[in-house]
Amino acid sequence: MFRSSKLPFVFAVAGALALAHPMAAQPSTQAQIDALEKALHDTQAAAANAQMAGDNGWMLVSAALVLLMTGPGLALFYGGLVRRKNILGTMMQSFAMMGLVSVIWALVGYSLAFGHGNMFVGGFEHIFLRGVSLNPNLDYAATIPEQTYMIYQLMFAIITPALITGAFAERMKFSSMAVFLSLWSLLVYCPMAHMVWGVGGLLNAVGTHIQSLDFAGGTVVHITSGVSALVTCLYLGKRAGYPNTAMPPHSMVLSFIGACLLWVGWFGFNAGSALSAGPLATSAFVNTHFATAAAAIGWTIFEWQHNGKPTALGAISGAVAGLVAITPASGFVQPMSSLAIGLAAGFVCSFMVFKVKSKFGYDDSLDAFGVHGSGGTLGAILTGVFAASSINPIFGKGVPTGGVDGHWSQIWSQLAGVGVAWGISIVGTLILLFAVDKTMGLRLSPEQEAAGLDLSQHGEEGYEFNS
């Protein structure tokens, strides 16, 4: 996520208009000079206020779109994919993140992610949102209030742990889930966000360490959640009866609606990461749409050949895979490159789900790793291949960005970012799982699992057919 310009062109035009004032043709007096200077100042202030209003409006809408991705988007998508007895429990996991992570973010999370600290984590300067005002923070976004930036970033922090729930669907206690993912957001997500987007972060593309490109969260959101999802499902073990007992989605209609809401919300996720309503937002918007469409086609083709029929589940899974893969590249690549990234994601992620998952037999219930871990890794690497300075000269005008510009060594920086994201996800998740398991226990009892999350954890059912 990158700050917007400071209106040099607008200010120049404003100055020219002020100098064209009729008084400029009259003999100069101090009063006339003062009037011209005031006119120039007023014009510049009006232009700056107009840009701030436009950028702020777009960013508030984008924040709402990203929240829409978690609830109702992800809640419906995951909820429809589980068995009927688990729908409320599954949706509650996403909803719980909307509440818990919001409070954690306000207390300390934002400070750890975006406060000044070291190259690995931020400090405590913004604890309890201290100093997070309605004025811009020039370190991050020059034309929106820092509170807007803070609330926008919160929506990313909410959906990331919620994505992990897809891997352990139908078998973790609600209380343990709440504690585990709350700690995960603090100890895995916040440091990773700081390393990639925070001032002085280890992987910040405009920093002095490893310049890894991640426009909207390929490493921060998708690799961390996807890899942590794999670790969690391996730690917990398989659902009772898996894979011998059929466990089909109970409502593809709900999942279909959820996937469509994710597609729409993702425009706020990627295009909003431009942090302004300018051309870069347009580029990210266009790339997001094309990659998603191509990935849905790619997955459908692979599944058609593999299973003999194109399914709705395959199409929507492919769309999500495309959204994931284009996320790190969305503000760096040309539209034709986004098609290539999306098509590759459709084939690679479907291969991970149909071939790799079945070969190794792990129970990634809703394919959180197959889509987010694999798609995020692929997208991060391909960002280094297709990033173009003509779209985003992040390293400076005329300085090549990715492989298509001739800067093939950028791929090594991308691989470094991927490696760090995998490492912190594996180590951090294992430590947290072990700690919560030994203190609270993670898994449902066999009786609770048989009854389902809805009754065993919440004492209610998603569907009451007798009323």
C-alpha positions in Angstrom: 0.0 0.0 0.0 1.5 3.2 -1.1 0.9 6.9 -0.5 -0.6 9.2 -3.1 0.9 12.3 -4.8 1.0 15.8 -3.3 -0.7 17.5 -6.2 2.3 19.1 -8.0 0.4 19.3 -11.3 -2.7 20.7 -9.7 -0.8 23.3 -7.8 1.1 24.4 -10.9 -2.2 24.9 -12.7 -3.6 26.7 -9.7 -0.6 29.0 -9.7 -1.0 29.7 -13.4 -4.7 30.6 -13.0 -3.9 32.9 -10.1 -1.3 34.7 -12.2 -3.9 35.1 -15.0 -6.0 37.2 -12.7 -6.9 40.5 -14.3 -4.9 42.4 -11.7 -1.8 40.8 -13.1 -2.0 43.1 -16.2 -2.1 46.2 -14.0 0.9 47.9 -12.4 2.1 45.9 -9.5 1.4 47.1 -6.0 1.9 45.4 -2.7 -1.8 45.1 -2.3 -2.1 43.4 -5.7 0.8 41.0 -4.9 -0.8 40.1 -1.6 -4.1 39.5 -3.3 -2.4 37.2 -5.9 -0.7 35.3 -3.2 -3.9 34.9 -1.3 -5.7 33.7 -4.4 -2.9 31.2 -5.1 -3.0 29.9 -1.5 -6.9 29.6 -1.5 -6.8 27.8 -4.8 -4.1 25.4 -3.6 -6.1 24.8 -0.4 -9.3 24.1 -2.3 -7.5 21.7 -4.6 -5.9 19.9 -1.7 -9.3 19.7 0.2 -11.0 18.4 -3.0 -8.4 15.6 -3.4 -8.6 14.7 0.3 -12.4 14.5 0.1 -12.3 12.3 -3.0 -9.6 10.0 -1.7 -11.1 9.8 1.8 -14.5 8.9 0.3 -13.0 6.1 -1.8 -11.1 4.7 1.1 -14.1 4.6 3.4 -16.0 2.8 0.7 -13.1 0.4 0.2 -13.0 -0.3 4.0 -16.6 -1.2 3.9 -16.1 -3.4 0.9 -13.3 -5.3 2.7 -15.5 -5.8 5.7 -18.2 -7.1 3.4 -15.6 -9.8 2.4 -15.7 -11.3 5.9 -19.3 -10.8 6.7 -21.3 -11.8 4.8 -18.9 -12.9 2.0 -16.6 -15.4 3.8 -19.2 -16.4 6.3 -21.6 -17.4 3.5 -18.9 -19.0 1.4 -17.5 -21.2 4.2 -20.9 -21.7 5.8 -22.4 -23.2 2.7 -19.5 -25.6 2.3 -19.8 -27.3 5.7 -22.5 -29.8 6.8 -25.8 -28.4 7.9 -25.1 -29.1 11.6 -22.1 -26.8 11.5 -23.3 -23.7 9.5 -23.9 -21.3 12.4 -20.7 -22.4 14.2 -18.7 -21.8 11.0 -20.3 -18.4 10.3 -19.8 -17.4 14.0 -16.1 -18.0 13.6 -15.9 -15.2 10.9 -18.3 -13.0 12.9 -16.2 -13.5 16.0 -13.1 -12.1 14.2 -15.1 -9.0 13.3 -15.5 -8.3 17.0 -12.4 -9.6 18.6 -9.8 -8.4 16.1 -11.5 -4.9 16.0 -11.0 -4.5 19.8 -7.4 -5.9 19.7 -6.6 -3.6 16.8 -7.8 -0.5 18.7 -5.9 -1.5 21.9 -2.5 -2.5 20.5 -2.7 -4.2 17.1 -2.5 -1.1 14.9 0.5 0.1 16.8 2.4 -3.2 16.5 1.7 -3.2 12.7 2.2 0.4 11.8 3.9 2.1 14.7 7.6 2.9 14.6 9.7 0.0 15.9 12.3 -2.2 14.4 12.4 -4.1 11.2 10.2 -6.9 12.6 7.5 -5.3 14.5 6.1 -1.8 15.4 6.3 -0.2 18.8 3.7 1.1 21.2 3.4 4.7 20.1 -0.2 4.2 19.0 -1.4 2.0 21.8 -5.1 2.7 22.5 -5.0 4.6 19.2 -2.9 7.3 20.8 -1.9 9.9 18.3 -4.1 8.4 15.5 -5.8 11.6 14.5 -8.0 13.0 11.7 -4.9 14.4 10.0 -2.9 12.4 7.5 0.1 10.4 8.5 2.7 11.2 5.8 4.5 7.9 6.4 1.6 6.0 4.9 -1.0 8.2 3.1 -0.7 11.9 2.5 -4.3 12.6 1.4 -6.5 10.7 3.9 -6.9 11.0 7.7 -4.8 8.5 9.6 -8.0 7.2 11.2 -9.2 6.3 7.8 -6.0 4.4 7.1 -6.2 2.7 10.4 -9.8 1.5 9.9 -9.0 0.4 6.4 -6.1 -1.7 7.6 -8.3 -3.2 10.4 -10.5 -4.8 7.8 -7.4 -6.7 6.5 -6.6 -7.8 10.0 -10.1 -9.1 10.5 -10.4 -11.3 7.4 -6.9 -12.8 7.6 -7.4 -15.0 10.7 -11.0 -15.7 9.5 -9.5 -17.4 6.4 -7.7 -19.9 8.6 -11.0 -21.3 10.0 -11.7 -23.0 6.7 -8.9 -25.5 7.4 -10.2 -26.7 10.8 -13.9 -26.4 10.0 -16.2 -28.6 12.0 -13.8 -29.7 14.7 -12.4 -26.9 16.9 -14.0 -25.6 20.1 -15.3 -22.0 19.8 -13.5 -20.8 22.9 -10.2 -22.3 21.8 -10.7 -20.8 18.3 -11.3 -17.4 19.8 -8.2 -17.4 21.9 -5.9 -19.0 19.3 -6.9 -16.6 16.5 -6.8 -13.6 18.7 -3.2 -14.4 19.7 -2.4 -15.3 16.1 -3.5 -11.8 14.9 -1.1 -10.2 17.4 1.9 -12.5 17.1 1.8 -13.5 13.4 -0.3 -11.0 11.5 0.9 -7.7 13.1 4.6 -8.5 12.7 4.1 -9.6 9.1 2.1 -6.5 8.3 4.8 -4.3 9.8 7.6 -6.1 7.9 5.9 -5.6 4.5 4.1 -2.3 4.9 5.4 -0.6 8.1 8.0 2.1 8.1 11.4 0.4 8.3 10.0 -3.0 7.8 12.2 -5.9 6.7 10.3 -6.5 3.5 9.1 -3.0 2.8 9.4 -2.3 -1.0 10.4 1.3 -0.4 12.7 0.4 2.5 16.4 -0.3 2.8 16.3 -4.0 3.6 14.6 -6.6 1.3 12.5 -4.8 -1.3 9.7 -7.3 -1.7 6.6 -6.2 -3.7 3.2 -6.9 -2.1 0.6 -4.4 -3.2 -2.4 -5.6 -1.2 -1.5 -8.6 0.9 -0.2 -11.7 -0.9 2.3 -12.4 1.8 0.7 -10.5 4.7 -2.8 -12.0 4.2 -2.9 -15.1 2.0 0.4 -16.8 2.6 0.2 -16.3 6.4 -3.4 -17.5 6.6 -3.0 -20.3 4.1 0.2 -21.8 5.6 -1.2 -21.4 9.1 -4.3 -23.2 7.9 -2.2 -26.2 6.8 -0.3 -26.3 10.0 -3.6 -26.1 12.0 -5.3 -28.9 10.1 -2.3 -31.2 10.4 -2.0 -30.5 14.2 -5.7 -31.1 14.8 -6.0 -34.2 12.6 -8.8 -35.2 10.4 -12.5 -34.9 11.0 -14.2 -38.1 12.3 -14.9 -40.3 9.3 -12.7 -38.4 6.8 -12.1 -39.3 4.0 -14.4 -42.4 4.0 -17.6 -40.6 5.0 -19.1 -38.3 2.4 -19.1 -34.7 3.6 -20.6 -32.6 0.7 -21.5 -28.9 1.1 -24.9 -28.6 2.5 -25.8 -25.4 0.5 -23.9 -24.5 -2.7 -26.4 -21.6 -3.1 -25.0 -19.9 0.1 -21.4 -20.5 -1.0 -22.2 -19.2 -4.5 -23.6 -16.0 -3.0 -20.6 -15.7 -0.7 -18.1 -16.1 -3.5 -19.8 -13.4 -5.5 -19.7 -11.1 -2.5 -16.0 -11.8 -2.1 -15.4 -10.9 -5.8 -17.2 -7.6 -5.3 -15.6 -6.8 -2.0 -12.1 -7.6 -3.3 -12.2 -4.4 -5.4 -11.9 -2.6 -2.1 -9.2 -4.9 -1.0 -7.0 -4.4 -4.0 -8.0 -1.1 -5.6 -8.3 0.5 -2.2 -4.7 -0.4 -1.5 -3.7 2.4 -3.9 -4.8 4.7 -0.9 -6.2 7.2 -3.3 -8.8 7.5 -6.0 -6.3 7.9 -8.8 -5.1 5.9 -11.8 -3.3 3.3 -9.7 -6.6 2.3 -8.1 -8.1 1.9 -11.6 -5.2 -0.4 -12.6 -5.6 -2.5 -9.5 -9.4 -2.7 -10.1 -9.0 -3.8 -13.7 -6.3 -6.4 -12.9 -8.4 -7.8 -10.1 -11.4 -8.4 -12.3 -9.5 -10.0 -15.2 -7.4 -12.3 -13.1 -10.5 -13.5 -11.3 -12.3 -14.3 -14.5 -9.3 -16.1 -16.0 -8.8 -18.2 -12.8 -12.4 -19.3 -12.8 -12.0 -20.5 -16.3 -8.7 -22.2 -15.6 -10.0 -24.1 -12.6 -13.1 -25.1 -14.5 -11.1 -26.5 -17.4 -8.8 -28.5 -15.1 -11.8 -29.9 -13.2 -13.7 -30.7 -16.4 -10.8 -32.8 -17.5 -10.3 -34.3 -14.1 -13.8 -35.1 -13.1 -15.7 -35.0 -16.4 -18.0 -32.1 -15.4 -17.6 -28.4 -14.6 -19.1 -27.7 -11.2 -20.3 -24.5 -9.5 -18.0 -25.3 -6.6 -15.0 -25.5 -8.9 -15.9 -22.2 -10.7 -16.3 -20.2 -7.5 -13.2 -21.8 -6.0 -11.2 -20.8 -9.1 -12.5 -17.2 -8.8 -11.3 -17.0 -5.2 -7.9 -18.5 -6.3 -7.6 -15.7 -8.9 -8.5 -13.0 -6.4 -5.8 -14.4 -4.1 -3.1 -14.7 -6.7 -3.6 -11.2 -8.1 -3.6 -9.5 -4.7 0.2 -8.9 -4.4 0.5 -8.0 -8.1 -2.7 -5.9 -8.6 -1.0 -2.5 -8.4 2.1 -3.5 -10.4 1.1 -5.3 -13.6 -0.5 -4.8 -17.0 -4.0 -6.2 -17.7 -2.6 -9.0 -19.9 -0.3 -10.0 -17.2 -3.2 -10.2 -14.8 -4.9 -12.7 -17.2 -1.8 -14.8 -17.1 -1.6 -14.7 -13.4 -5.2 -15.6 -13.0 -5.1 -18.5 -15.5 -2.0 -19.9 -13.7 -3.7 -19.7 -10.4 -6.8 -21.6 -11.6 -4.6 -24.5 -12.8 -2.1 -24.5 -9.9 -4.7 -24.2 -7.1 -7.0 -26.8 -8.6 -4.0 -29.1 -8.9 -3.2 -28.6 -5.2 -6.8 -29.4 -4.2 -7.4 -32.4 -6.5 -4.0 -34.0 -6.7 -1.7 -32.9 -3.8 -4.4 -32.9 -1.1 -5.6 -36.3 -2.0 -2.1 -37.7 -2.3 -1.0 -36.6 1.2 -4.4 -37.1 2.7 -4.5 -34.0 5.0 -8.0 -32.7 5.9 -7.9 -29.0 4.8 -11.7 -29.0 5.1 -12.5 -26.0 2.9 -9.2 -25.8 1.0 -7.8 -22.8 2.8 -4.2 -23.9 2.1 -5.0 -25.1 -1.4 -6.4 -21.7 -2.4 -4.8 -19.1 -0.1 -1.5 -20.6 0.7 -0.8 -21.9 -2.8 -2.4 -19.0 -4.6 -0.7 -16.4 -2.4 2.7 -18.0 -2.9 2.2 -18.2 -6.7 1.0 -14.6 -6.9 3.9 -13.3 -4.9 6.4 -14.9 -7.1 4.7 -13.9 -10.4 4.6 -10.4 -9.1 8.3 -10.4 -9.5 8.0 -11.6 -13.0 5.3 -9.3 -14.3 5.7 -6.1 -12.3 6.1 -3.1 -14.7 7.5 0.3 -13.9 5.1 1.8 -16.4 2.2 0.9 -14.0 3.9 1.6 -10.7 7.5 3.0 -10.7 7.9 2.2 -7.0 11.7 2.1 -7.2 11.8 5.4 -9.0 11.0 6.7 -12.5 12.9 4.9 -15.2 14.0 2.2 -12.7 12.9 -1.3 -13.8 10.5 -3.1 -11.4 10.1 -6.8 -12.4 11.2 -9.4 -14.9 9.3 -7.9 -17.8 11.3 -4.7 -17.3 14.5 -6.7 -17.3 14.9 -6.7 -13.5 14.8 -10.5 -13.0 16.6 -10.3 -9.7 13.3 -9.0 -8.2 12.2 -12.6 -8.1 14.8 -13.3 -5.4 13.3 -10.5 -3.3 9.9 -12.1 -3.8 11.1 -15.5 -2.8 12.7 -13.9 0.3 9.3 -12.4 1.2 7.6 -15.8 0.6 10.2 -17.5 2.8 9.7 -15.1 5.7 5.9 -15.4 5.5 6.1 -19.2 5.5 8.6 -19.2 8.3 6.7 -16.9 10.7 3.4 -18.7 9.9 4.7 -22.2 10.6 6.7 -21.3 13.8 4.2 -18.9 15.2 1.1 -21.1 14.5 2.7 -24.2 16.0 3.7 -22.4 19.2 0.2 -20.9 19.6 -1.6 -24.2 18.8 0.6 -26.1 21.4 0.0 -23.4 24.1 -3.8 -23.3 23.6 -4.1 -27.0 23.3 -2.2 -27.6 26.6 -4.2 -25.0 28.5 -7.7 -25.2 27.0 -7.8 -28.1 24.6 -8.4 -27.4 20.9 -10.6 -30.2 19.5 -14.2 -31.0 20.1 -15.0 -34.3 21.8 -16.3 -37.1 19.6 -19.8 -36.5 20.9 -19.6 -32.8 20.2 -18.3 -33.3 16.7 -21.1 -35.8 16.0 -23.7 -33.3 17.3 -22.1 -30.5 15.3 -20.8 -27.0 16.1 -24.3 -25.4 16.2 -25.7 -27.4 19.0 -22.5 -28.3 20.9 -21.0 -24.8 20.9 -23.9 -22.5 20.6 -27.0 -24.4 21.6 -28.9 -23.5 18.5 -29.5 -24.6 14.9 -29.1 -22.9 11.6 -32.3 -24.4 10.3 -35.4 -25.1 12.3 -37.7 -27.3 10.2 -40.4 -27.8 12.8 -41.4 -24.1 13.3 
